[in-house]
Amino acid sequence: MKILITVKPSTTTNNKTGGWRTLRPNFLHDKCTACAICPRLCPEGIIYQTDRTNSLGKLPYDCNPDYCKGCGLCAEVCPFKAIIMELDKK
């Protein structure tokens, strides 16, 4: 059986896919301890470490909203409640 694939792997970064979400994560940088749980769990791989030190002396995380689908997994797993889901205002 031949299976036709319509999308090439790794094309998500070429297509902005976050336009249909209802909620988006708000990263509270001053609460972030840079534990690195959220980027490991993100199914889209769009959470990255910033280059600005927060009040805790850590490099907090943020995400690229163009590709975030609003699943909320990052906010769910954050032990410090440094990510909250908010209504996406478009």
C-alpha positions as CSV (number, residue, x, y, z in Angstrom):
1,M,0.0,0.0,0.0
2,K,1.4,3.4,-1.0
3,I,0.7,6.3,1.4
4,L,0.9,9.8,0.0
5,I,2.0,12.5,2.4
6,T,0.7,15.9,1.7
7,V,2.9,17.8,4.1
8,K,6.7,17.6,4.4
9,P,8.1,17.2,8.0
10,S,9.2,20.4,9.7
11,T,7.0,22.7,7.6
12,T,5.2,24.1,10.6
13,T,7.9,26.7,11.1
14,N,7.3,27.9,7.5
15,N,3.5,28.3,8.1
16,K,2.1,30.5,10.8
17,T,-0.4,28.2,12.5
18,G,-1.4,30.1,15.6
19,G,-4.1,32.2,14.0
20,W,-7.1,30.0,15.0
21,R,-6.5,29.7,18.8
22,T,-8.8,31.0,21.4
23,L,-6.4,31.2,24.3
24,R,-2.7,32.1,24.4
25,P,-0.1,31.8,27.1
26,N,1.1,34.8,29.0
27,F,4.6,34.2,30.4
28,L,5.1,36.0,33.7
29,H,8.9,36.5,33.4
30,D,9.5,37.6,37.0
31,K,8.0,34.3,38.3
32,C,9.9,32.1,35.9
33,T,12.7,30.1,37.5
34,A,14.0,28.7,34.1
35,C,13.3,25.1,35.1
36,A,12.9,24.2,31.4
37,I,9.8,22.0,31.9
38,C,7.6,24.0,29.5
39,P,9.9,23.9,26.4
40,R,10.3,20.2,26.8
41,L,6.6,19.6,26.9
42,C,5.5,22.0,24.2
43,P,4.1,19.9,21.3
44,E,5.0,22.7,18.8
45,G,8.5,23.4,20.1
46,I,8.1,27.1,20.1
47,I,9.0,28.0,23.7
48,Y,12.4,29.6,23.9
49,Q,14.7,31.1,26.6
50,T,14.9,34.9,26.4
51,D,18.2,36.8,26.7
52,R,17.1,39.2,29.5
53,T,17.6,38.3,33.1
54,N,14.5,38.5,35.4
55,S,14.3,39.6,39.0
56,L,15.3,36.1,40.1
57,G,18.5,36.4,38.1
58,K,17.3,33.7,35.6
59,L,16.7,33.8,31.8
60,P,12.9,33.3,31.6
61,Y,11.1,31.5,28.8
62,D,8.6,32.9,26.3
63,C,7.0,31.6,23.1
64,N,6.4,32.5,19.5
65,P,2.7,33.4,19.3
66,D,2.7,32.9,15.5
67,Y,2.9,29.2,16.0
68,C,1.3,28.6,19.4
69,K,-1.9,26.7,19.1
70,G,-3.1,27.6,22.6
71,C,-3.2,24.1,24.0
72,G,-2.3,25.3,27.5
73,L,0.1,22.4,28.3
74,C,2.9,24.9,29.3
75,A,0.6,26.6,31.8
76,E,-0.6,23.3,33.2
77,V,2.9,21.9,33.9
78,C,4.5,25.1,35.2
79,P,5.1,24.5,39.0
80,F,5.6,28.2,39.7
81,K,2.4,29.4,37.9
82,A,4.6,31.6,35.7
83,I,2.4,30.9,32.7
84,I,-1.3,31.8,32.6
85,M,-3.7,31.3,29.7
86,E,-5.5,34.4,28.6
87,L,-8.1,35.1,25.9
88,D,-6.4,35.8,22.6
89,K,-7.4,39.3,21.5
90,K,-7.1,39.6,17.8
